[in-house]
Amino acid sequence: MLVIVNGKTCLLPELRTLDALLRFLSPAVPFVVACNEELVPRGTYEECVISTGDRIDIVHPTAGG
């Protein structure tokens, strides 16, 4: 499956949900996720079905001043 993760095209195994993708990628916590430019609430990762060509953005908060 080809998906775009943080602007880079990635060839990944057949992962059907956002939860499975995040388990595969293991991003550092904390993070928030958007799928096709829509924020996905943490409790719905298992329900969020992903398809070839989807754009996934994993964003980590940073402190600033």
CHARMM internal coordinates of N, CA and C (Angstrom, degrees):
IC EDIT
DIST 1 N 1 CA 1.4498
DIST 1 CA 1 C 1.5251
ANGL 1 N 1 CA 1 C 108.25
DIST 1 C 2 N 1.3036
ANGL 1 CA 1 C 2 N 116.03
DIHE 1 N 1 CA 1 C 2 N 133.49
DIST 2 N 2 CA 1.4630
ANGL 1 C 2 N 2 CA 121.62
DIHE 1 CA 1 C 2 N 2 CA 175.83
DIST 2 CA 2 C 1.5231
ANGL 2 N 2 CA 2 C 109.33
DIHE 1 C 2 N 2 CA 2 C -100.25
DIST 2 C 3 N 1.3186
ANGL 2 CA 2 C 3 N 116.28
DIHE 2 N 2 CA 2 C 3 N 122.51
DIST 3 N 3 CA 1.4588
ANGL 2 C 3 N 3 CA 121.89
DIHE 2 CA 2 C 3 N 3 CA 174.04
DIST 3 CA 3 C 1.5272
ANGL 3 N 3 CA 3 C 107.49
DIHE 2 C 3 N 3 CA 3 C -133.06
DIST 3 C 4 N 1.2965
ANGL 3 CA 3 C 4 N 115.64
DIHE 3 N 3 CA 3 C 4 N 161.50
DIST 4 N 4 CA 1.4625
ANGL 3 C 4 N 4 CA 121.14
DIHE 3 CA 3 C 4 N 4 CA 178.04
DIST 4 CA 4 C 1.5188
ANGL 4 N 4 CA 4 C 107.30
DIHE 3 C 4 N 4 CA 4 C -106.19
DIST 4 C 5 N 1.3345
ANGL 4 CA 4 C 5 N 116.23
DIHE 4 N 4 CA 4 C 5 N 116.01
DIST 5 N 5 CA 1.4569
ANGL 4 C 5 N 5 CA 121.82
DIHE 4 CA 4 C 5 N 5 CA -178.97
DIST 5 CA 5 C 1.5239
ANGL 5 N 5 CA 5 C 108.14
DIHE 4 C 5 N 5 CA 5 C -114.00
DIST 5 C 6 N 1.3168
ANGL 5 CA 5 C 6 N 115.79
DIHE 5 N 5 CA 5 C 6 N 116.44
DIST 6 N 6 CA 1.4701
ANGL 5 C 6 N 6 CA 122.28
DIHE 5 CA 5 C 6 N 6 CA -178.53
DIST 6 CA 6 C 1.5297
ANGL 6 N 6 CA 6 C 111.80
DIHE 5 C 6 N 6 CA 6 C 50.68
DIST 6 C 7 N 1.3338
ANGL 6 CA 6 C 7 N 115.88
DIHE 6 N 6 CA 6 C 7 N 42.20
DIST 7 N 7 CA 1.4536
ANGL 6 C 7 N 7 CA 121.60
DIHE 6 CA 6 C 7 N 7 CA 174.84
DIST 7 CA 7 C 1.5120
ANGL 7 N 7 CA 7 C 115.50
DIHE 6 C 7 N 7 CA 7 C 86.12
DIST 7 C 8 N 1.3313
ANGL 7 CA 7 C 8 N 118.72
DIHE 7 N 7 CA 7 C 8 N -2.70
DIST 8 N 8 CA 1.4675
ANGL 7 C 8 N 8 CA 121.79
DIHE 7 CA 7 C 8 N 8 CA -179.90
DIST 8 CA 8 C 1.5235
ANGL 8 N 8 CA 8 C 109.68
DIHE 7 C 8 N 8 CA 8 C -112.77
DIST 8 C 9 N 1.3319
ANGL 8 CA 8 C 9 N 116.05
DIHE 8 N 8 CA 8 C 9 N 132.96
DIST 9 N 9 CA 1.4523
ANGL 8 C 9 N 9 CA 120.30
DIHE 8 CA 8 C 9 N 9 CA 177.23
DIST 9 CA 9 C 1.5171
ANGL 9 N 9 CA 9 C 108.88
DIHE 8 C 9 N 9 CA 9 C -73.56
DIST 9 C 10 N 1.3247
ANGL 9 CA 9 C 10 N 116.11
DIHE 9 N 9 CA 9 C 10 N 129.22
DIST 10 N 10 CA 1.4671
ANGL 9 C 10 N 10 CA 121.94
DIHE 9 CA 9 C 10 N 10 CA -177.57
DIST 10 CA 10 C 1.5198
ANGL 10 N 10 CA 10 C 109.70
DIHE 9 C 10 N 10 CA 10 C -125.78
DIST 10 C 11 N 1.3215
ANGL 10 CA 10 C 11 N 115.60
DIHE 10 N 10 CA 10 C 11 N 134.13
DIST 11 N 11 CA 1.4540
ANGL 10 C 11 N 11 CA 121.35
DIHE 10 CA 10 C 11 N 11 CA 172.15
DIST 11 CA 11 C 1.5160
ANGL 11 N 11 CA 11 C 106.81
DIHE 10 C 11 N 11 CA 11 C -93.84
DIST 11 C 12 N 1.3246
ANGL 11 CA 11 C 12 N 116.21
DIHE 11 N 11 CA 11 C 12 N 116.74
DIST 12 N 12 CA 1.4562
ANGL 11 C 12 N 12 CA 121.62
DIHE 11 CA 11 C 12 N 12 CA -174.34
DIST 12 CA 12 C 1.5139
ANGL 12 N 12 CA 12 C 110.17
DIHE 11 C 12 N 12 CA 12 C -124.59
DIST 12 C 13 N 1.3420
ANGL 12 CA 12 C 13 N 116.64
DIHE 12 N 12 CA 12 C 13 N 158.95
DIST 13 N 13 CA 1.4658
ANGL 12 C 13 N 13 CA 118.48
DIHE 12 CA 12 C 13 N 13 CA 173.39
DIST 13 CA 13 C 1.5262
ANGL 13 N 13 CA 13 C 109.93
DIHE 12 C 13 N 13 CA 13 C -61.93
DIST 13 C 14 N 1.2926
ANGL 13 CA 13 C 14 N 116.62
DIHE 13 N 13 CA 13 C 14 N 165.78
DIST 14 N 14 CA 1.4645
ANGL 13 C 14 N 14 CA 121.51
DIHE 13 CA 13 C 14 N 14 CA -178.73
DIST 14 CA 14 C 1.5291
ANGL 14 N 14 CA 14 C 111.47
DIHE 13 C 14 N 14 CA 14 C -64.92
DIST 14 C 15 N 1.3010
ANGL 14 CA 14 C 15 N 116.01
DIHE 14 N 14 CA 14 C 15 N 87.50
DIST 15 N 15 CA 1.4602
ANGL 14 C 15 N 15 CA 122.42
DIHE 14 CA 14 C 15 N 15 CA 177.33
DIST 15 CA 15 C 1.5221
ANGL 15 N 15 CA 15 C 107.07
DIHE 14 C 15 N 15 CA 15 C -100.75
DIST 15 C 16 N 1.2962
ANGL 15 CA 15 C 16 N 117.44
DIHE 15 N 15 CA 15 C 16 N 127.63
DIST 16 N 16 CA 1.4563
ANGL 15 C 16 N 16 CA 120.46
DIHE 15 CA 15 C 16 N 16 CA -173.28
DIST 16 CA 16 C 1.5185
ANGL 16 N 16 CA 16 C 114.79
DIHE 15 C 16 N 16 CA 16 C -96.84
DIST 16 C 17 N 1.3320
ANGL 16 CA 16 C 17 N 117.45
DIHE 16 N 16 CA 16 C 17 N -18.64
DIST 17 N 17 CA 1.4623
ANGL 16 C 17 N 17 CA 119.13
DIHE 16 CA 16 C 17 N 17 CA -178.22
DIST 17 CA 17 C 1.5201
ANGL 17 N 17 CA 17 C 110.40
DIHE 16 C 17 N 17 CA 17 C -128.21
DIST 17 C 18 N 1.3077
ANGL 17 CA 17 C 18 N 114.47
DIHE 17 N 17 CA 17 C 18 N 160.17
DIST 18 N 18 CA 1.4549
ANGL 17 C 18 N 18 CA 120.25
DIHE 17 CA 17 C 18 N 18 CA 176.48
DIST 18 CA 18 C 1.5292
ANGL 18 N 18 CA 18 C 109.87
DIHE 17 C 18 N 18 CA 18 C -62.30
DIST 18 C 19 N 1.3180
ANGL 18 CA 18 C 19 N 117.00
DIHE 18 N 18 CA 18 C 19 N -37.40
DIST 19 N 19 CA 1.4636
ANGL 18 C 19 N 19 CA 121.00
DIHE 18 CA 18 C 19 N 19 CA 178.46
DIST 19 CA 19 C 1.5326
ANGL 19 N 19 CA 19 C 110.54
DIHE 18 C 19 N 19 CA 19 C -58.90
DIST 19 C 20 N 1.3261
ANGL 19 CA 19 C 20 N 117.87
DIHE 19 N 19 CA 19 C 20 N -45.68
DIST 20 N 20 CA 1.4652
ANGL 19 C 20 N 20 CA 121.58
DIHE 19 CA 19 C 20 N 20 CA 179.18
DIST 20 CA 20 C 1.5268
ANGL 20 N 20 CA 20 C 111.03
DIHE 19 C 20 N 20 CA 20 C -63.88
DIST 20 C 21 N 1.3205
ANGL 20 CA 20 C 21 N 117.05
DIHE 20 N 20 CA 20 C 21 N -39.66
DIST 21 N 21 CA 1.4658
ANGL 20 C 21 N 21 CA 120.89
DIHE 20 CA 20 C 21 N 21 CA 178.18
DIST 21 CA 21 C 1.5220
ANGL 21 N 21 CA 21 C 110.93
DIHE 20 C 21 N 21 CA 21 C -63.02
DIST 21 C 22 N 1.3258
ANGL 21 CA 21 C 22 N 116.99
DIHE 21 N 21 CA 21 C 22 N -44.61
DIST 22 N 22 CA 1.4583
ANGL 21 C 22 N 22 CA 120.34
DIHE 21 CA 21 C 22 N 22 CA -179.40
DIST 22 CA 22 C 1.5224
ANGL 22 N 22 CA 22 C 111.46
DIHE 21 C 22 N 22 CA 22 C -66.81
DIST 22 C 23 N 1.3104
ANGL 22 CA 22 C 23 N 117.39
DIHE 22 N 22 CA 22 C 23 N -35.80
DIST 23 N 23 CA 1.4746
ANGL 22 C 23 N 23 CA 119.67
DIHE 22 CA 22 C 23 N 23 CA 175.25
DIST 23 CA 23 C 1.5212
ANGL 23 N 23 CA 23 C 110.38
DIHE 22 C 23 N 23 CA 23 C -64.03
DIST 23 C 24 N 1.3233
ANGL 23 CA 23 C 24 N 116.71
DIHE 23 N 23 CA 23 C 24 N -38.79
DIST 24 N 24 CA 1.4618
ANGL 23 C 24 N 24 CA 121.87
DIHE 23 CA 23 C 24 N 24 CA 179.38
DIST 24 CA 24 C 1.5306
ANGL 24 N 24 CA 24 C 111.14
DIHE 23 C 24 N 24 CA 24 C -67.08
DIST 24 C 25 N 1.3394
ANGL 24 CA 24 C 25 N 116.74
DIHE 24 N 24 CA 24 C 25 N -44.12
DIST 25 N 25 CA 1.4754
ANGL 24 C 25 N 25 CA 120.80
DIHE 24 CA 24 C 25 N 25 CA -176.47
DIST 25 CA 25 C 1.5289
ANGL 25 N 25 CA 25 C 112.74
DIHE 24 C 25 N 25 CA 25 C -80.76
DIST 25 C 26 N 1.3123
ANGL 25 CA 25 C 26 N 117.79
DIHE 25 N 25 CA 25 C 26 N -27.35
DIST 26 N 26 CA 1.4742
ANGL 25 C 26 N 26 CA 123.87
DIHE 25 CA 25 C 26 N 26 CA -179.37
DIST 26 CA 26 C 1.5303
ANGL 26 N 26 CA 26 C 113.21
DIHE 25 C 26 N 26 CA 26 C 49.50
DIST 26 C 27 N 1.3303
ANGL 26 CA 26 C 27 N 118.24
DIHE 26 N 26 CA 26 C 27 N 58.85
DIST 27 N 27 CA 1.4652
ANGL 26 C 27 N 27 CA 119.23
DIHE 26 CA 26 C 27 N 27 CA 178.56
DIST 27 CA 27 C 1.5312
ANGL 27 N 27 CA 27 C 111.19
DIHE 26 C 27 N 27 CA 27 C -68.20
DIST 27 C 28 N 1.3275
ANGL 27 CA 27 C 28 N 115.08
DIHE 27 N 27 CA 27 C 28 N 150.80
DIST 28 N 28 CA 1.4652
ANGL 27 C 28 N 28 CA 120.51
DIHE 27 CA 27 C 28 N 28 CA 176.69
DIST 28 CA 28 C 1.5240
ANGL 28 N 28 CA 28 C 109.39
DIHE 27 C 28 N 28 CA 28 C -65.58
DIST 28 C 29 N 1.3128
ANGL 28 CA 28 C 29 N 116.42
DIHE 28 N 28 CA 28 C 29 N 143.58
DIST 29 N 29 CA 1.4671
ANGL 28 C 29 N 29 CA 120.90
DIHE 28 CA 28 C 29 N 29 CA 177.93
DIST 29 CA 29 C 1.5181
ANGL 29 N 29 CA 29 C 109.33
DIHE 28 C 29 N 29 CA 29 C -95.03
DIST 29 C 30 N 1.2909
ANGL 29 CA 29 C 30 N 119.08
DIHE 29 N 29 CA 29 C 30 N 152.77
DIST 30 N 30 CA 1.4589
ANGL 29 C 30 N 30 CA 129.52
DIHE 29 CA 29 C 30 N 30 CA -0.35
DIST 30 CA 30 C 1.5263
ANGL 30 N 30 CA 30 C 111.22
DIHE 29 C 30 N 30 CA 30 C -82.80
DIST 30 C 31 N 1.3240
ANGL 30 CA 30 C 31 N 115.79
DIHE 30 N 30 CA 30 C 31 N 158.59
DIST 31 N 31 CA 1.4578
ANGL 30 C 31 N 31 CA 121.88
DIHE 30 CA 30 C 31 N 31 CA 177.24
DIST 31 CA 31 C 1.5202
ANGL 31 N 31 CA 31 C 109.52
DIHE 30 C 31 N 31 CA 31 C -156.66
DIST 31 C 32 N 1.3227
ANGL 31 CA 31 C 32 N 115.78
DIHE 31 N 31 CA 31 C 32 N 161.91
DIST 32 N 32 CA 1.4630
ANGL 31 C 32 N 32 CA 123.14
DIHE 31 CA 31 C 32 N 32 CA 169.82
DIST 32 CA 32 C 1.5153
ANGL 32 N 32 CA 32 C 106.51
DIHE 31 C 32 N 32 CA 32 C -125.30
DIST 32 C 33 N 1.3311
ANGL 32 CA 32 C 33 N 115.95
DIHE 32 N 32 CA 32 C 33 N 157.11
DIST 33 N 33 CA 1.4603
ANGL 32 C 33 N 33 CA 120.14
DIHE 32 CA 32 C 33 N 33 CA -174.95
DIST 33 CA 33 C 1.5236
ANGL 33 N 33 CA 33 C 110.10
DIHE 32 C 33 N 33 CA 33 C -129.52
DIST 33 C 34 N 1.3280
ANGL 33 CA 33 C 34 N 114.70
DIHE 33 N 33 CA 33 C 34 N 139.96
DIST 34 N 34 CA 1.4584
ANGL 33 C 34 N 34 CA 121.28
DIHE 33 CA 33 C 34 N 34 CA 171.92
DIST 34 CA 34 C 1.5245
ANGL 34 N 34 CA 34 C 107.29
DIHE 33 C 34 N 34 CA 34 C -122.72
DIST 34 C 35 N 1.3174
ANGL 34 CA 34 C 35 N 115.57
DIHE 34 N 34 CA 34 C 35 N 139.77
DIST 35 N 35 CA 1.4553
ANGL 34 C 35 N 35 CA 121.44
DIHE 34 CA 34 C 35 N 35 CA 175.57
DIST 35 CA 35 C 1.5196
ANGL 35 N 35 CA 35 C 106.96
DIHE 34 C 35 N 35 CA 35 C -118.57
DIST 35 C 36 N 1.3266
ANGL 35 CA 35 C 36 N 115.46
DIHE 35 N 35 CA 35 C 36 N 119.60
DIST 36 N 36 CA 1.4695
ANGL 35 C 36 N 36 CA 120.89
DIHE 35 CA 35 C 36 N 36 CA -176.84
DIST 36 CA 36 C 1.5220
ANGL 36 N 36 CA 36 C 111.37
DIHE 35 C 36 N 36 CA 36 C 52.16
DIST 36 C 37 N 1.3241
ANGL 36 CA 36 C 37 N 114.81
DIHE 36 N 36 CA 36 C 37 N 45.22
DIST 37 N 37 CA 1.4605
ANGL 36 C 37 N 37 CA 125.10
DIHE 36 CA 36 C 37 N 37 CA 174.93
DIST 37 CA 37 C 1.5301
ANGL 37 N 37 CA 37 C 114.31
DIHE 36 C 37 N 37 CA 37 C 69.46
DIST 37 C 38 N 1.3378
ANGL 37 CA 37 C 38 N 117.91
DIHE 37 N 37 CA 37 C 38 N 16.45
DIST 38 N 38 CA 1.4611
ANGL 37 C 38 N 38 CA 121.16
DIHE 37 CA 37 C 38 N 38 CA 175.47
DIST 38 CA 38 C 1.5181
ANGL 38 N 38 CA 38 C 108.96
DIHE 37 C 38 N 38 CA 38 C -117.44
DIST 38 C 39 N 1.3268
ANGL 38 CA 38 C 39 N 116.36
DIHE 38 N 38 CA 38 C 39 N 126.33
DIST 39 N 39 CA 1.4593
ANGL 38 C 39 N 39 CA 121.34
DIHE 38 CA 38 C 39 N 39 CA 178.66
DIST 39 CA 39 C 1.5253
ANGL 39 N 39 CA 39 C 110.00
DIHE 38 C 39 N 39 CA 39 C -60.35
DIST 39 C 40 N 1.3296
ANGL 39 CA 39 C 40 N 115.44
DIHE 39 N 39 CA 39 C 40 N 134.07
DIST 40 N 40 CA 1.4697
ANGL 39 C 40 N 40 CA 120.68
DIHE 39 CA 39 C 40 N 40 CA 179.57
DIST 40 CA 40 C 1.5281
ANGL 40 N 40 CA 40 C 107.57
DIHE 39 C 40 N 40 CA 40 C -108.94
DIST 40 C 41 N 1.3321
ANGL 40 CA 40 C 41 N 118.32
DIHE 40 N 40 CA 40 C 41 N 116.89
DIST 41 N 41 CA 1.4562
ANGL 40 C 41 N 41 CA 120.66
DIHE 40 CA 40 C 41 N 41 CA 178.34
DIST 41 CA 41 C 1.5313
ANGL 41 N 41 CA 41 C 111.04
DIHE 40 C 41 N 41 CA 41 C -61.86
DIST 41 C 42 N 1.3151
ANGL 41 CA 41 C 42 N 116.23
DIHE 41 N 41 CA 41 C 42 N 141.03
DIST 42 N 42 CA 1.4661
ANGL 41 C 42 N 42 CA 122.31
DIHE 41 CA 41 C 42 N 42 CA -176.17
DIST 42 CA 42 C 1.5277
ANGL 42 N 42 CA 42 C 113.29
DIHE 41 C 42 N 42 CA 42 C -51.14
DIST 42 C 43 N 1.2886
ANGL 42 CA 42 C 43 N 118.92
DIHE 42 N 42 CA 42 C 43 N -41.04
DIST 43 N 43 CA 1.4557
ANGL 42 C 43 N 43 CA 122.12
DIHE 42 CA 42 C 43 N 43 CA -177.26
DIST 43 CA 43 C 1.5190
ANGL 43 N 43 CA 43 C 115.06
DIHE 42 C 43 N 43 CA 43 C -71.83
DIST 43 C 44 N 1.3364
ANGL 43 CA 43 C 44 N 117.35
DIHE 43 N 43 CA 43 C 44 N -4.24
DIST 44 N 44 CA 1.4622
ANGL 43 C 44 N 44 CA 120.13
DIHE 43 CA 43 C 44 N 44 CA -177.64
DIST 44 CA 44 C 1.5280
ANGL 44 N 44 CA 44 C 113.38
DIHE 43 C 44 N 44 CA 44 C -114.44
DIST 44 C 45 N 1.3168
ANGL 44 CA 44 C 45 N 118.71
DIHE 44 N 44 CA 44 C 45 N 12.49
DIST 45 N 45 CA 1.4687
ANGL 44 C 45 N 45 CA 121.54
DIHE 44 CA 44 C 45 N 45 CA -179.08
DIST 45 CA 45 C 1.5315
ANGL 45 N 45 CA 45 C 111.85
DIHE 44 C 45 N 45 CA 45 C -57.48
DIST 45 C 46 N 1.3360
ANGL 45 CA 45 C 46 N 117.84
DIHE 45 N 45 CA 45 C 46 N -39.31
DIST 46 N 46 CA 1.4651
ANGL 45 C 46 N 46 CA 121.17
DIHE 45 CA 45 C 46 N 46 CA -178.80
DIST 46 CA 46 C 1.5263
ANGL 46 N 46 CA 46 C 111.73
DIHE 45 C 46 N 46 CA 46 C -69.12
DIST 46 C 47 N 1.3079
ANGL 46 CA 46 C 47 N 116.94
DIHE 46 N 46 CA 46 C 47 N -25.30
DIST 47 N 47 CA 1.4619
ANGL 46 C 47 N 47 CA 121.56
DIHE 46 CA 46 C 47 N 47 CA -178.50
DIST 47 CA 47 C 1.5250
ANGL 47 N 47 CA 47 C 112.59
DIHE 46 C 47 N 47 CA 47 C -89.23
DIST 47 C 48 N 1.3138
ANGL 47 CA 47 C 48 N 117.34
DIHE 47 N 47 CA 47 C 48 N -14.59
DIST 48 N 48 CA 1.4696
ANGL 47 C 48 N 48 CA 121.99
DIHE 47 CA 47 C 48 N 48 CA -176.58
DIST 48 CA 48 C 1.5277
ANGL 48 N 48 CA 48 C 109.77
DIHE 47 C 48 N 48 CA 48 C -83.93
DIST 48 C 49 N 1.3231
ANGL 48 CA 48 C 49 N 116.43
DIHE 48 N 48 CA 48 C 49 N 103.47
DIST 49 N 49 CA 1.4595
ANGL 48 C 49 N 49 CA 121.87
DIHE 48 CA 48 C 49 N 49 CA -179.97
DIST 49 CA 49 C 1.5268
ANGL 49 N 49 CA 49 C 108.75
DIHE 48 C 49 N 49 CA 49 C -81.22
DIST 49 C 50 N 1.3354
ANGL 49 CA 49 C 50 N 115.83
DIHE 49 N 49 CA 49 C 50 N 133.08
DIST 50 N 50 CA 1.4681
ANGL 49 C 50 N 50 CA 119.97
DIHE 49 CA 49 C 50 N 50 CA 178.11
DIST 50 CA 50 C 1.5225
ANGL 50 N 50 CA 50 C 109.30
DIHE 49 C 50 N 50 CA 50 C -109.94
DIST 50 C 51 N 1.3328
ANGL 50 CA 50 C 51 N 115.45
DIHE 50 N 50 CA 50 C 51 N 152.17
DIST 51 N 51 CA 1.4573
ANGL 50 C 51 N 51 CA 122.54
DIHE 50 CA 50 C 51 N 51 CA -178.12
DIST 51 CA 51 C 1.5187
ANGL 51 N 51 CA 51 C 109.75
DIHE 50 C 51 N 51 CA 51 C -133.09
DIST 51 C 52 N 1.3153
ANGL 51 CA 51 C 52 N 115.61
DIHE 51 N 51 CA 51 C 52 N 162.69
DIST 52 N 52 CA 1.4591
ANGL 51 C 52 N 52 CA 120.63
DIHE 51 CA 51 C 52 N 52 CA 176.01
DIST 52 CA 52 C 1.5229
ANGL 52 N 52 CA 52 C 109.57
DIHE 51 C 52 N 52 CA 52 C -53.80
DIST 52 C 53 N 1.3220
ANGL 52 CA 52 C 53 N 115.78
DIHE 52 N 52 CA 52 C 53 N 134.04
DIST 53 N 53 CA 1.4543
ANGL 52 C 53 N 53 CA 121.40
DIHE 52 CA 52 C 53 N 53 CA 178.66
DIST 53 CA 53 C 1.5169
ANGL 53 N 53 CA 53 C 114.53
DIHE 52 C 53 N 53 CA 53 C 92.43
DIST 53 C 54 N 1.3276
ANGL 53 CA 53 C 54 N 117.50
DIHE 53 N 53 CA 53 C 54 N -9.24
DIST 54 N 54 CA 1.4624
ANGL 53 C 54 N 54 CA 119.17
DIHE 53 CA 53 C 54 N 54 CA 178.85
DIST 54 CA 54 C 1.5244
ANGL 54 N 54 CA 54 C 110.96
DIHE 53 C 54 N 54 CA 54 C -64.66
DIST 54 C 55 N 1.3189
ANGL 54 CA 54 C 55 N 114.82
DIHE 54 N 54 CA 54 C 55 N 149.20
DIST 55 N 55 CA 1.4618
ANGL 54 C 55 N 55 CA 121.59
DIHE 54 CA 54 C 55 N 55 CA 177.55
DIST 55 CA 55 C 1.5251
ANGL 55 N 55 CA 55 C 108.11
DIHE 54 C 55 N 55 CA 55 C -105.79
DIST 55 C 56 N 1.3190
ANGL 55 CA 55 C 56 N 115.80
DIHE 55 N 55 CA 55 C 56 N 118.68
DIST 56 N 56 CA 1.4605
ANGL 55 C 56 N 56 CA 122.84
DIHE 55 CA 55 C 56 N 56 CA -179.67
DIST 56 CA 56 C 1.5272
ANGL 56 N 56 CA 56 C 108.46
DIHE 55 C 56 N 56 CA 56 C -112.58
DIST 56 C 57 N 1.3069
ANGL 56 CA 56 C 57 N 116.30
DIHE 56 N 56 CA 56 C 57 N 124.92
DIST 57 N 57 CA 1.4642
ANGL 56 C 57 N 57 CA 120.96
DIHE 56 CA 56 C 57 N 57 CA 176.83
DIST 57 CA 57 C 1.5205
ANGL 57 N 57 CA 57 C 108.47
DIHE 56 C 57 N 57 CA 57 C -115.67
DIST 57 C 58 N 1.3420
ANGL 57 CA 57 C 58 N 115.51
DIHE 57 N 57 CA 57 C 58 N 122.25
DIST 58 N 58 CA 1.4642
ANGL 57 C 58 N 58 CA 122.24
DIHE 57 CA 57 C 58 N 58 CA 177.33
DIST 58 CA 58 C 1.5125
ANGL 58 N 58 CA 58 C 105.99
DIHE 57 C 58 N 58 CA 58 C -108.96
DIST 58 C 59 N 1.3262
ANGL 58 CA 58 C 59 N 115.97
DIHE 58 N 58 CA 58 C 59 N 117.43
DIST 59 N 59 CA 1.4629
ANGL 58 C 59 N 59 CA 121.31
DIHE 58 CA 58 C 59 N 59 CA -173.11
DIST 59 CA 59 C 1.5232
ANGL 59 N 59 CA 59 C 109.65
DIHE 58 C 59 N 59 CA 59 C -117.72
DIST 59 C 60 N 1.3390
ANGL 59 CA 59 C 60 N 115.92
DIHE 59 N 59 CA 59 C 60 N 131.27
DIST 60 N 60 CA 1.4438
ANGL 59 C 60 N 60 CA 122.60
DIHE 59 CA 59 C 60 N 60 CA 177.61
DIST 60 CA 60 C 1.5295
ANGL 60 N 60 CA 60 C 109.09
DIHE 59 C 60 N 60 CA 60 C -105.12
DIST 60 C 61 N 1.3264
ANGL 60 CA 60 C 61 N 117.82
DIHE 60 N 60 CA 60 C 61 N 130.34
DIST 61 N 61 CA 1.4709
ANGL 60 C 61 N 61 CA 119.66
DIHE 60 CA 60 C 61 N 61 CA 178.79
DIST 61 CA 61 C 1.5340
ANGL 61 N 61 CA 61 C 110.00
DIHE 60 C 61 N 61 CA 61 C -67.99
DIST 61 C 62 N 1.3023
ANGL 61 CA 61 C 62 N 115.12
DIHE 61 N 61 CA 61 C 62 N 148.91
DIST 62 N 62 CA 1.4655
ANGL 61 C 62 N 62 CA 120.86
DIHE 61 CA 61 C 62 N 62 CA 175.66
DIST 62 CA 62 C 1.5158
ANGL 62 N 62 CA 62 C 109.50
DIHE 61 C 62 N 62 CA 62 C -129.39
DIST 62 C 63 N 1.2936
ANGL 62 CA 62 C 63 N 114.82
DIHE 62 N 62 CA 62 C 63 N 149.83
DIST 63 N 63 CA 1.4665
ANGL 62 C 63 N 63 CA 120.25
DIHE 62 CA 62 C 63 N 63 CA 177.64
DIST 63 CA 63 C 1.5176
ANGL 63 N 63 CA 63 C 108.53
DIHE 62 C 63 N 63 CA 63 C -90.56
DIST 63 C 64 N 1.2854
ANGL 63 CA 63 C 64 N 115.79
DIHE 63 N 63 CA 63 C 64 N 146.52
DIST 64 N 64 CA 1.4477
ANGL 63 C 64 N 64 CA 120.19
DIHE 63 CA 63 C 64 N 64 CA 179.59
DIST 64 CA 64 C 1.5215
ANGL 64 N 64 CA 64 C 109.75
DIHE 63 C 64 N 64 CA 64 C -147.49
DIST 64 C 65 N 1.2841
ANGL 64 CA 64 C 65 N 113.41
DIHE 64 N 64 CA 64 C 65 N 174.90
DIST 65 N 65 CA 1.4428
ANGL 64 C 65 N 65 CA 113.92
DIHE 64 CA 64 C 65 N 65 CA 179.89
DIST 65 CA 65 C 1.4856
ANGL 65 N 65 CA 65 C 113.50
DIHE 64 C 65 N 65 CA 65 C -159.20
END
COOR INIT
IC SEED 1 N 1 CA 1 C
IC BUILD
